[in-house]
Amino acid sequence: MLSVMEVTRDNYVNEYLRSLHGIDFNDLATHQVRPTSEYLVPNVTAAVSRRDEPSLLIENWRRAQALTNRTVKVTLPGPMTMSSNLRLSEKCEEYKTTRELENDLVECINADIKELEAAGVKDIQIDEPVLIRNPEDALEYGIDNISACFADIGNDVFKSVHICAGYMNAIDQTDYVKADMNGYMAIAEELDLCGIDAVSIEDAYRHNSLELFEMFKKVSVVLGVIKIQNSEIETVDDIEQRILEVLTVIPPERLMVSPDCGLGYLPKPLLLAKVRNMVEAVRRVNEIIANDSS
Protein backbone atom coordinates (compact mmCIF):
# COMPACT_ATOMS: atom_id res chain seq x y z
CA MET A 1 0.00 0.00 0.00
CA LEU A 2 1.45 3.35 -1.03
CA SER A 3 0.95 6.51 1.03
CA VAL A 4 0.88 10.20 0.25
CA MET A 5 1.63 13.27 2.42
CA GLU A 6 4.94 12.53 4.15
CA VAL A 7 7.08 13.98 1.35
CA THR A 8 5.07 17.04 0.37
CA ARG A 9 4.00 18.45 3.72
CA ASP A 10 6.19 20.65 5.89
CA ASN A 11 4.90 18.97 9.05
CA TYR A 12 2.31 16.25 9.40
CA VAL A 13 0.22 18.41 11.74
CA ASN A 14 0.87 21.97 10.64
CA GLU A 15 -0.05 21.55 6.99
CA TYR A 16 -3.53 20.47 8.00
CA LEU A 17 -3.84 23.15 10.68
CA ARG A 18 -2.99 25.82 8.09
CA SER A 19 -6.15 24.82 6.22
CA LEU A 20 -8.39 25.83 9.14
CA HIS A 21 -9.93 29.09 10.32
CA GLY A 22 -9.28 30.16 13.89
CA ILE A 23 -5.59 29.17 14.07
CA ASP A 24 -3.00 31.95 13.93
CA PHE A 25 0.46 30.96 12.69
CA ASN A 26 1.60 34.56 13.07
CA ASP A 27 0.94 34.34 16.80
CA LEU A 28 3.18 31.59 18.18
CA ALA A 29 3.62 30.50 21.77
CA THR A 30 5.89 28.09 23.63
CA HIS A 31 3.97 24.94 24.44
CA GLN A 32 4.93 21.56 25.94
CA VAL A 33 4.09 19.14 23.15
CA ARG A 34 5.76 16.09 24.68
CA PRO A 35 6.86 15.37 28.26
CA THR A 36 10.43 16.57 27.61
CA SER A 37 9.94 18.84 24.60
CA GLU A 38 8.69 22.39 24.17
CA TYR A 39 8.00 23.91 20.77
CA LEU A 40 6.62 27.09 19.28
CA VAL A 41 3.05 26.34 18.27
CA PRO A 42 0.23 28.44 16.78
CA ASN A 43 -2.48 29.93 18.96
CA VAL A 44 -6.16 29.14 18.64
CA THR A 45 -7.79 32.57 18.55
CA ALA A 46 -11.35 31.79 17.41
CA ALA A 47 -13.71 28.92 16.60
CA VAL A 48 -11.99 26.37 14.36
CA SER A 49 -13.58 25.54 11.02
CA ARG A 50 -12.58 24.56 7.50
CA ARG A 51 -11.60 27.19 4.97
CA ASP A 52 -13.65 27.44 1.79
CA GLU A 53 -10.76 26.37 -0.42
CA PRO A 54 -9.91 23.33 -2.57
CA SER A 55 -8.52 20.53 -0.42
CA LEU A 56 -4.76 19.99 -0.58
CA LEU A 57 -5.43 16.45 0.56
CA ILE A 58 -7.31 15.66 -2.63
CA GLU A 59 -4.79 17.49 -4.81
CA ASN A 60 -1.85 15.59 -3.31
CA TRP A 61 -3.68 12.28 -3.56
CA ARG A 62 -4.56 12.80 -7.23
CA ARG A 63 -0.94 13.66 -8.03
CA ALA A 64 0.31 10.49 -6.33
CA GLN A 65 -2.48 8.24 -7.63
CA ALA A 66 -1.70 9.28 -11.20
CA LEU A 67 1.72 7.64 -10.83
CA THR A 68 0.49 4.14 -9.97
CA ASN A 69 -2.27 1.60 -10.45
CA ARG A 70 -2.02 0.63 -6.78
CA THR A 71 -4.27 2.14 -4.14
CA VAL A 72 -2.75 5.25 -2.54
CA LYS A 73 -3.51 5.88 1.12
CA VAL A 74 -4.23 9.37 2.44
CA THR A 75 -3.27 10.26 6.00
CA LEU A 76 -4.62 13.00 8.26
CA PRO A 77 -3.56 14.03 11.78
CA GLY A 78 -6.05 13.14 14.49
CA PRO A 79 -7.82 15.58 16.82
CA MET A 80 -5.85 14.75 19.97
CA THR A 81 -2.56 15.03 18.12
CA MET A 82 -3.55 18.35 16.57
CA SER A 83 -4.75 19.84 19.85
CA SER A 84 -1.45 18.86 21.51
CA ASN A 85 0.28 21.04 18.92
CA LEU A 86 -1.92 24.07 19.63
CA ARG A 87 -2.28 26.57 22.45
CA LEU A 88 -5.61 28.08 23.45
CA SER A 89 -5.08 31.83 23.33
CA GLU A 90 -6.42 34.06 26.08
CA LYS A 91 -8.26 35.87 23.27
CA CYS A 92 -10.20 32.73 22.36
CA GLU A 93 -13.67 32.77 23.94
CA GLU A 94 -15.01 29.70 22.12
CA TYR A 95 -13.07 27.02 24.00
CA LYS A 96 -12.39 26.54 27.69
CA THR A 97 -10.73 23.12 27.24
CA THR A 98 -8.83 21.26 24.55
CA ARG A 99 -11.61 18.66 24.55
CA GLU A 100 -14.05 21.30 23.32
CA LEU A 101 -11.52 22.26 20.63
CA GLU A 102 -11.16 18.62 19.59
CA ASN A 103 -14.91 18.33 19.02
CA ASP A 104 -14.63 20.96 16.28
CA LEU A 105 -11.47 19.36 14.89
CA VAL A 106 -13.40 16.08 14.58
CA GLU A 107 -16.05 17.87 12.49
CA CYS A 108 -13.35 19.28 10.20
CA ILE A 109 -11.67 15.89 9.78
CA ASN A 110 -14.96 14.12 9.11
CA ALA A 111 -15.89 16.67 6.43
CA ASP A 112 -12.50 16.23 4.76
CA ILE A 113 -12.77 12.43 4.84
CA LYS A 114 -16.20 12.65 3.21
CA GLU A 115 -14.68 14.78 0.43
CA LEU A 116 -11.84 12.30 0.01
CA GLU A 117 -14.36 9.47 -0.26
CA ALA A 118 -16.33 11.40 -2.86
CA ALA A 119 -13.12 11.99 -4.83
CA GLY A 120 -12.47 8.24 -4.96
CA VAL A 121 -10.00 7.64 -2.13
CA LYS A 122 -10.29 4.07 -0.85
CA ASP A 123 -7.74 4.03 1.99
CA ILE A 124 -7.72 6.69 4.71
CA GLN A 125 -5.61 6.76 7.86
CA ILE A 126 -5.79 9.02 10.89
CA ASP A 127 -2.45 9.57 12.62
CA GLU A 128 -3.15 9.74 16.35
CA PRO A 129 0.04 8.90 18.32
CA VAL A 130 -1.16 10.92 21.32
CA LEU A 131 -3.60 8.11 22.11
CA ILE A 132 -0.83 6.11 23.81
CA ARG A 133 0.76 9.15 25.41
CA ASN A 134 -2.55 9.83 27.16
CA PRO A 135 -4.34 6.46 27.39
CA GLU A 136 -6.79 7.70 30.05
CA ASP A 137 -8.01 10.47 27.73
CA ALA A 138 -8.02 8.00 24.86
CA LEU A 139 -10.38 5.72 26.74
CA GLU A 140 -12.57 8.58 27.96
CA TYR A 141 -13.11 10.26 24.60
CA GLY A 142 -10.14 9.94 22.20
CA ILE A 143 -11.13 6.63 20.64
CA ASP A 144 -14.74 7.82 20.32
CA ASN A 145 -13.35 10.78 18.40
CA ILE A 146 -11.67 8.40 15.96
CA SER A 147 -15.02 6.74 15.34
CA ALA A 148 -16.63 10.15 14.84
CA CYS A 149 -13.96 11.15 12.30
CA PHE A 150 -15.07 8.20 10.17
CA ALA A 151 -18.81 8.70 10.74
CA ASP A 152 -20.98 7.98 7.67
CA ILE A 153 -18.03 6.70 5.60
CA GLY A 154 -18.83 3.68 3.45
CA ASN A 155 -17.54 0.17 3.99
CA ASP A 156 -15.61 0.30 0.71
CA VAL A 157 -13.18 2.77 2.29
CA PHE A 158 -10.42 1.10 4.34
CA LYS A 159 -10.20 3.01 7.62
CA SER A 160 -7.15 2.87 9.85
CA VAL A 161 -5.51 4.69 12.74
CA HIS A 162 -1.75 4.99 13.15
CA ILE A 163 -0.34 5.12 16.67
CA CYS A 164 3.44 5.29 16.86
CA ALA A 165 5.38 6.07 20.04
CA GLY A 166 6.78 9.36 18.76
CA TYR A 167 9.35 10.88 16.44
CA MET A 168 12.87 11.59 17.60
CA ASN A 169 14.45 14.92 16.68
CA ALA A 170 17.42 13.40 14.87
CA ILE A 171 18.63 10.09 13.47
CA ASP A 172 20.17 7.82 16.13
CA GLN A 173 19.17 10.11 18.99
CA THR A 174 19.52 8.19 22.28
CA ASP A 175 17.91 10.50 24.84
CA TYR A 176 14.48 10.88 23.26
CA VAL A 177 11.60 9.85 25.54
CA LYS A 178 9.22 7.59 23.64
CA ALA A 179 5.65 6.98 24.78
CA ASP A 180 5.16 4.10 27.20
CA MET A 181 4.48 1.02 25.08
CA ASN A 182 2.07 -0.21 27.78
CA GLY A 183 -0.25 2.43 26.37
CA TYR A 184 -1.05 0.03 23.53
CA MET A 185 -2.24 -2.60 26.00
CA ALA A 186 -4.41 -0.05 27.80
CA ILE A 187 -6.39 0.96 24.71
CA ALA A 188 -6.26 -2.17 22.51
CA GLU A 189 -9.67 -3.60 23.40
CA GLU A 190 -11.47 -0.30 22.78
CA LEU A 191 -9.63 0.22 19.51
CA ASP A 192 -10.71 -3.23 18.40
CA LEU A 193 -14.35 -2.25 18.87
CA CYS A 194 -14.35 1.31 17.50
CA GLY A 195 -15.30 0.49 13.92
CA ILE A 196 -11.99 0.93 12.13
CA ASP A 197 -10.49 -1.69 9.82
CA ALA A 198 -6.87 -1.58 11.00
CA VAL A 199 -4.58 -0.25 13.68
CA SER A 200 -1.00 0.64 12.76
CA ILE A 201 1.50 0.28 15.61
CA GLU A 202 5.22 0.67 16.23
CA ASP A 203 7.03 -2.61 16.84
CA ALA A 204 10.54 -2.34 15.35
CA TYR A 205 11.97 0.17 17.80
CA ARG A 206 10.70 -1.92 20.70
CA HIS A 207 8.92 -5.23 20.25
CA ASN A 208 5.49 -5.47 21.82
CA SER A 209 4.35 -8.44 23.84
CA LEU A 210 2.48 -11.02 21.78
CA GLU A 211 -0.30 -10.61 24.34
CA LEU A 212 -1.04 -7.24 22.74
CA PHE A 213 -1.76 -8.80 19.36
CA GLU A 214 -4.02 -11.40 20.95
CA MET A 215 -6.24 -8.51 22.09
CA PHE A 216 -7.08 -7.56 18.51
CA LYS A 217 -9.96 -9.88 17.59
CA LYS A 218 -11.52 -7.86 14.74
CA VAL A 219 -9.18 -5.26 13.32
CA SER A 220 -6.20 -5.91 11.10
CA VAL A 221 -2.78 -5.00 12.47
CA VAL A 222 -0.27 -2.94 10.50
CA LEU A 223 3.00 -4.02 12.12
CA GLY A 224 5.96 -1.66 12.15
CA VAL A 225 9.03 -3.71 11.21
CA ILE A 226 11.68 -1.10 10.38
CA LYS A 227 12.90 1.76 12.56
CA ILE A 228 12.28 5.20 11.12
CA GLN A 229 15.10 7.24 12.66
CA ASN A 230 17.86 4.73 13.13
CA SER A 231 20.76 4.16 10.76
CA GLU A 232 20.84 0.43 11.48
CA ILE A 233 19.47 -1.49 8.52
CA GLU A 234 17.23 -4.29 9.73
CA THR A 235 18.16 -7.61 8.15
CA VAL A 236 15.74 -9.61 6.05
CA ASP A 237 16.11 -12.51 8.49
CA ASP A 238 15.25 -10.37 11.53
CA ILE A 239 12.19 -8.85 9.86
CA GLU A 240 11.02 -12.27 8.67
CA GLN A 241 11.44 -13.75 12.15
CA ARG A 242 9.39 -11.00 13.78
CA ILE A 243 6.57 -11.32 11.25
CA LEU A 244 6.45 -15.06 11.81
CA GLU A 245 6.31 -14.53 15.58
CA VAL A 246 3.33 -12.21 15.27
CA LEU A 247 1.65 -14.63 12.86
CA THR A 248 1.42 -17.12 15.73
CA VAL A 249 -1.34 -14.92 17.22
CA ILE A 250 -2.66 -12.90 14.24
CA PRO A 251 -3.91 -14.71 11.10
CA PRO A 252 -2.21 -13.75 7.82
CA GLU A 253 -5.35 -12.13 6.41
CA ARG A 254 -5.30 -9.62 9.28
CA LEU A 255 -1.60 -8.75 9.26
CA MET A 256 0.18 -6.14 7.16
CA VAL A 257 3.67 -4.74 7.61
CA SER A 258 5.09 -1.25 7.30
CA PRO A 259 7.76 1.02 8.75
CA ASP A 260 7.18 2.09 12.36
CA CYS A 261 6.12 5.51 11.06
CA GLY A 262 6.98 7.91 8.22
CA LEU A 263 10.42 7.71 6.62
CA GLY A 264 10.84 11.39 5.78
CA TYR A 265 13.91 11.84 7.97
CA LEU A 266 16.01 9.07 6.41
CA PRO A 267 18.53 9.68 3.60
CA LYS A 268 17.27 8.07 0.41
CA PRO A 269 19.92 5.29 0.17
CA LEU A 270 19.26 4.24 3.77
CA LEU A 271 15.50 4.44 3.27
CA LEU A 272 15.64 2.26 0.15
CA ALA A 273 17.86 -0.34 1.82
CA LYS A 274 15.43 -0.68 4.74
CA VAL A 275 12.34 -0.88 2.54
CA ARG A 276 13.92 -3.43 0.19
CA ASN A 277 14.70 -5.69 3.13
CA MET A 278 11.14 -5.29 4.38
CA VAL A 279 9.72 -6.24 0.99
CA GLU A 280 12.01 -9.26 0.70
CA ALA A 281 11.05 -10.44 4.18
CA VAL A 282 7.37 -10.22 3.25
CA ARG A 283 8.03 -12.17 0.04
CA ARG A 284 9.67 -14.93 2.08
CA VAL A 285 6.84 -15.04 4.61
CA ASN A 286 4.20 -15.19 1.87
CA GLU A 287 6.11 -18.08 0.32
CA ILE A 288 6.09 -19.94 3.64
CA ILE A 289 2.35 -19.33 4.02
CA ALA A 290 1.68 -20.55 0.50
CA ASN A 291 3.73 -23.72 1.02
CA ASP A 292 2.03 -24.43 4.35
CA SER A 293 -1.43 -24.17 2.76
CA SER A 294 -0.64 -26.33 -0.26
Secondary structure, 3 states (H helix, E strand, C coil): CEEECCCCCCCCCHHHHCCEEEEEEEEEEEEEEECCEEEEEEEEEEEEEECCCCCHHHHHHHHHHCCCCCCEEEEEECHHHHHCCCEECCCCCCCCCHHHHHHHHHHHHHHHHHHHHHHCCCEEEEECCHHHHCHHHHHHHHHHHHHHHCCCCCCCCEEEEEECCCCCCCCCCCCCCCCCCHHHHHHHHHHHCCCCCEEEECCCCCCCCHHHHHCCCCCEEEEEEECCCCCCCCCHHHHHHHHHHHCCCCCHHHEEEEECCCCCCCCHHHHHHHHHHHHHHHHHHHHHHHHHHC
